[in-house]
Amino acid sequence: MTLAAFFVLLVIAGVCGALGAGLGGYSHAGCLGSILLGFIGAVLGSWLATTLRLPAVLVVAVGGVPFPVFWAVVGAALFVFALGLLRIGAARRS
């Protein structure tokens, strides 16, 4: 993978993470947080799709590395939503 392909992959992950964070109800992730959410979402979404035997909807290959855009957004949204539920539960206990 070239350096340019790596930066393109970071941008795609950042956009997916930002979309997922917005859908999940949190919009203050920042640039690095969105990139991290994009990669976490890709792992979580791909695992969920494989477990439920769902098809790969929108996969972009960057430098020979496939990145599941749709499942990254879905996984990031689910991850942010779950974190929000944990935060609400922790606030109620305080």
CYANA upper distance limits for C-alpha pairs under 8 A (distance plus 0.5 A):
  1 MET  CA      5 ALA  CA      6.72
  1 MET  CA      6 PHE  CA      7.22
  1 MET  CA     63 GLY  CA      5.64
  1 MET  CA     64 GLY  CA      7.70
  2 THR  CA      6 PHE  CA      6.79
  2 THR  CA     63 GLY  CA      7.41
  3 LEU  CA      7 PHE  CA      6.84
  4 ALA  CA      8 VAL  CA      6.75
  5 ALA  CA      9 LEU  CA      6.63
  5 ALA  CA     62 VAL  CA      6.42
  5 ALA  CA     63 GLY  CA      5.89
  6 PHE  CA     10 LEU  CA      6.77
  6 PHE  CA     62 VAL  CA      8.33
  6 PHE  CA     63 GLY  CA      8.12
  7 PHE  CA     11 VAL  CA      6.74
  8 VAL  CA     12 ILE  CA      6.73
  8 VAL  CA     62 VAL  CA      7.83
  9 LEU  CA     13 ALA  CA      6.60
  9 LEU  CA     62 VAL  CA      6.92
  9 LEU  CA     67 PHE  CA      8.43
 10 LEU  CA     14 GLY  CA      6.51
 10 LEU  CA     35 ILE  CA      6.84
 11 VAL  CA     15 VAL  CA      6.73
 11 VAL  CA     35 ILE  CA      7.91
 12 ILE  CA     16 CYS  CA      6.68
 12 ILE  CA     38 GLY  CA      8.41
 12 ILE  CA     69 VAL  CA      8.28
 13 ALA  CA     17 GLY  CA      6.45
 13 ALA  CA     34 SER  CA      7.85
 13 ALA  CA     35 ILE  CA      5.60
 13 ALA  CA     36 LEU  CA      8.06
 13 ALA  CA     37 LEU  CA      8.15
 13 ALA  CA     38 GLY  CA      4.84
 13 ALA  CA     39 PHE  CA      6.48
 13 ALA  CA     69 VAL  CA      8.44
 13 ALA  CA     72 ALA  CA      8.27
 14 GLY  CA     18 ALA  CA      6.56
 14 GLY  CA     31 CYS  CA      7.26
 14 GLY  CA     32 LEU  CA      8.04
 14 GLY  CA     34 SER  CA      5.28
 14 GLY  CA     35 ILE  CA      4.36
 14 GLY  CA     36 LEU  CA      7.90
 14 GLY  CA     37 LEU  CA      8.00
 14 GLY  CA     38 GLY  CA      6.20
 15 VAL  CA     19 LEU  CA      6.66
 15 VAL  CA     34 SER  CA      7.59
 15 VAL  CA     35 ILE  CA      7.97
 15 VAL  CA     38 GLY  CA      7.83
 16 CYS  CA     20 GLY  CA      6.54
 16 CYS  CA     34 SER  CA      8.05
 16 CYS  CA     35 ILE  CA      8.34
 16 CYS  CA     37 LEU  CA      8.33
 16 CYS  CA     38 GLY  CA      5.64
 16 CYS  CA     69 VAL  CA      7.08
 16 CYS  CA     72 ALA  CA      6.59
 16 CYS  CA     73 VAL  CA      5.49
 16 CYS  CA     76 ALA  CA      8.13
 17 GLY  CA     21 ALA  CA      6.45
 17 GLY  CA     33 GLY  CA      8.27
 17 GLY  CA     34 SER  CA      4.89
 17 GLY  CA     35 ILE  CA      6.32
 17 GLY  CA     36 LEU  CA      7.61
 17 GLY  CA     37 LEU  CA      5.11
 17 GLY  CA     38 GLY  CA      4.29
 17 GLY  CA     39 PHE  CA      8.03
 17 GLY  CA     41 GLY  CA      7.57
 17 GLY  CA     72 ALA  CA      7.80
 17 GLY  CA     73 VAL  CA      6.77
 17 GLY  CA     76 ALA  CA      6.39
 18 ALA  CA     22 GLY  CA      6.64
 18 ALA  CA     27 SER  CA      7.91
 18 ALA  CA     29 ALA  CA      7.95
 18 ALA  CA     34 SER  CA      5.55
 18 ALA  CA     35 ILE  CA      8.35
 18 ALA  CA     37 LEU  CA      8.13
 18 ALA  CA     38 GLY  CA      8.02
 19 LEU  CA     23 LEU  CA      6.68
 19 LEU  CA     73 VAL  CA      6.73
 19 LEU  CA     77 ALA  CA      8.25
 20 GLY  CA     24 GLY  CA      6.40
 20 GLY  CA     37 LEU  CA      8.24
 20 GLY  CA     38 GLY  CA      8.18
 20 GLY  CA     41 GLY  CA      8.36
 20 GLY  CA     72 ALA  CA      8.19
 20 GLY  CA     73 VAL  CA      5.10
 20 GLY  CA     74 VAL  CA      6.82
 20 GLY  CA     75 GLY  CA      7.85
 20 GLY  CA     76 ALA  CA      5.18
 20 GLY  CA     77 ALA  CA      4.57
 20 GLY  CA     78 LEU  CA      8.29
 20 GLY  CA     80 VAL  CA      8.04
 21 ALA  CA     25 GLY  CA      6.67
 21 ALA  CA     26 TYR  CA      5.63
 21 ALA  CA     27 SER  CA      6.32
 21 ALA  CA     29 ALA  CA      7.82
 21 ALA  CA     34 SER  CA      8.00
 21 ALA  CA     37 LEU  CA      8.12
 21 ALA  CA     76 ALA  CA      6.88
 21 ALA  CA     77 ALA  CA      6.03
 21 ALA  CA     80 VAL  CA      6.50
 22 GLY  CA     26 TYR  CA      6.02
 22 GLY  CA     27 SER  CA      5.78
 22 GLY  CA     77 ALA  CA      7.98
 23 LEU  CA     77 ALA  CA      6.10
 24 GLY  CA     76 ALA  CA      8.05
 24 GLY  CA     77 ALA  CA      4.77
 24 GLY  CA     78 LEU  CA      6.90
 24 GLY  CA     79 PHE  CA      8.19
 24 GLY  CA     80 VAL  CA      5.74
 24 GLY  CA     81 PHE  CA      5.29
 25 GLY  CA     77 ALA  CA      8.45
 25 GLY  CA     80 VAL  CA      7.68
 25 GLY  CA     81 PHE  CA      7.16
 25 GLY  CA     84 GLY  CA      8.35
 26 TYR  CA     80 VAL  CA      7.39
 29 ALA  CA     33 GLY  CA      5.31
 29 ALA  CA     34 SER  CA      6.18
 30 GLY  CA     34 SER  CA      6.45
 31 CYS  CA     35 ILE  CA      6.85
 32 LEU  CA     36 LEU  CA      6.65
 33 GLY  CA     37 LEU  CA      6.49
 34 SER  CA     38 GLY  CA      6.51
 35 ILE  CA     39 PHE  CA      6.95
 36 LEU  CA     40 ILE  CA      6.62
 37 LEU  CA     41 GLY  CA      6.21
 37 LEU  CA     76 ALA  CA      6.08
 38 GLY  CA     42 ALA  CA      6.55
 38 GLY  CA     72 ALA  CA      6.30
 38 GLY  CA     73 VAL  CA      7.45
 38 GLY  CA     76 ALA  CA      6.64
 39 PHE  CA     43 VAL  CA      6.85
 39 PHE  CA     72 ALA  CA      7.51
 40 ILE  CA     44 LEU  CA      6.55
 40 ILE  CA     72 ALA  CA      8.02
 40 ILE  CA     75 GLY  CA      7.77
 40 ILE  CA     76 ALA  CA      7.02
 40 ILE  CA     79 PHE  CA      8.49
 41 GLY  CA     45 GLY  CA      6.03
 41 GLY  CA     71 TRP  CA      7.49
 41 GLY  CA     72 ALA  CA      4.76
 41 GLY  CA     73 VAL  CA      6.69
 41 GLY  CA     74 VAL  CA      7.29
 41 GLY  CA     75 GLY  CA      4.39
 41 GLY  CA     76 ALA  CA      4.36
 41 GLY  CA     77 ALA  CA      7.94
 41 GLY  CA     78 LEU  CA      8.46
 41 GLY  CA     79 PHE  CA      7.49
 42 ALA  CA     46 SER  CA      6.30
 42 ALA  CA     67 PHE  CA      7.74
 42 ALA  CA     68 PRO  CA      6.70
 42 ALA  CA     69 VAL  CA      7.79
 42 ALA  CA     71 TRP  CA      6.41
 42 ALA  CA     72 ALA  CA      4.23
 42 ALA  CA     73 VAL  CA      7.87
 42 ALA  CA     75 GLY  CA      6.71
 42 ALA  CA     76 ALA  CA      7.87
 43 VAL  CA     47 TRP  CA      6.59
 43 VAL  CA     72 ALA  CA      7.71
 43 VAL  CA     75 GLY  CA      7.97
 44 LEU  CA     48 LEU  CA      6.61
 44 LEU  CA     71 TRP  CA      8.44
 44 LEU  CA     72 ALA  CA      7.96
 44 LEU  CA     75 GLY  CA      5.60
 44 LEU  CA     76 ALA  CA      8.11
 44 LEU  CA     79 PHE  CA      8.44
 45 GLY  CA     49 ALA  CA      6.55
 45 GLY  CA     71 TRP  CA      4.95
 45 GLY  CA     72 ALA  CA      6.00
 45 GLY  CA     73 VAL  CA      8.20
 45 GLY  CA     74 VAL  CA      6.53
 45 GLY  CA     75 GLY  CA      4.57
 45 GLY  CA     76 ALA  CA      8.07
 46 SER  CA     50 THR  CA      6.54
 46 SER  CA     68 PRO  CA      7.62
 46 SER  CA     71 TRP  CA      6.40
 46 SER  CA     72 ALA  CA      7.88
 46 SER  CA     75 GLY  CA      8.27
 47 TRP  CA     51 THR  CA      6.51
 48 LEU  CA     52 LEU  CA      6.58
 48 LEU  CA     75 GLY  CA      8.47
 49 ALA  CA     53 ARG  CA      6.19
 49 ALA  CA     54 LEU  CA      5.28
 49 ALA  CA     55 PRO  CA      7.40
 49 ALA  CA     56 ALA  CA      8.05
 49 ALA  CA     71 TRP  CA      7.90
 50 THR  CA     54 LEU  CA      6.73
 50 THR  CA     55 PRO  CA      8.49
 56 ALA  CA     68 PRO  CA      7.53
 56 ALA  CA     71 TRP  CA      8.29
 57 VAL  CA     68 PRO  CA      8.03
 57 VAL  CA     70 PHE  CA      6.75
 57 VAL  CA     71 TRP  CA      8.16
 58 LEU  CA     68 PRO  CA      6.43
 58 LEU  CA     69 VAL  CA      6.06
 58 LEU  CA     70 PHE  CA      5.95
 58 LEU  CA     71 TRP  CA      8.43
 59 VAL  CA     66 PRO  CA      6.68
 59 VAL  CA     67 PHE  CA      5.93
 59 VAL  CA     68 PRO  CA      4.79
 59 VAL  CA     69 VAL  CA      6.21
 59 VAL  CA     70 PHE  CA      7.94
 60 VAL  CA     66 PRO  CA      6.10
 60 VAL  CA     67 PHE  CA      5.68
 60 VAL  CA     68 PRO  CA      6.90
 60 VAL  CA     69 VAL  CA      7.30
 61 ALA  CA     65 VAL  CA      5.74
 61 ALA  CA     66 PRO  CA      4.62
 61 ALA  CA     67 PHE  CA      6.49
 62 VAL  CA     66 PRO  CA      6.83
 62 VAL  CA     67 PHE  CA      7.83
 68 PRO  CA     72 ALA  CA      6.39
 69 VAL  CA     73 VAL  CA      6.89
 70 PHE  CA     74 VAL  CA      6.86
 71 TRP  CA     75 GLY  CA      6.27
 72 ALA  CA     76 ALA  CA      6.43
 73 VAL  CA     77 ALA  CA      6.60
 74 VAL  CA     78 LEU  CA      6.72
 75 GLY  CA     79 PHE  CA      6.54
 76 ALA  CA     80 VAL  CA      6.58
 77 ALA  CA     81 PHE  CA      6.52
 78 LEU  CA     82 ALA  CA      6.57
 79 PHE  CA     83 LEU  CA      6.72
 80 VAL  CA     84 GLY  CA      6.62
 81 PHE  CA     85 LEU  CA      6.82
 82 ALA  CA     86 LEU  CA      6.82
 83 LEU  CA     87 ARG  CA      6.65
 84 GLY  CA     88 ILE  CA      6.70
 85 LEU  CA     89 GLY  CA      6.66
 86 LEU  CA     90 ALA  CA      6.62
 87 ARG  CA     91 ALA  CA      6.63
 88 ILE  CA     92 ARG  CA      6.79
 89 GLY  CA     93 ARG  CA      7.02
 90 ALA  CA     94 SER  CA      7.08
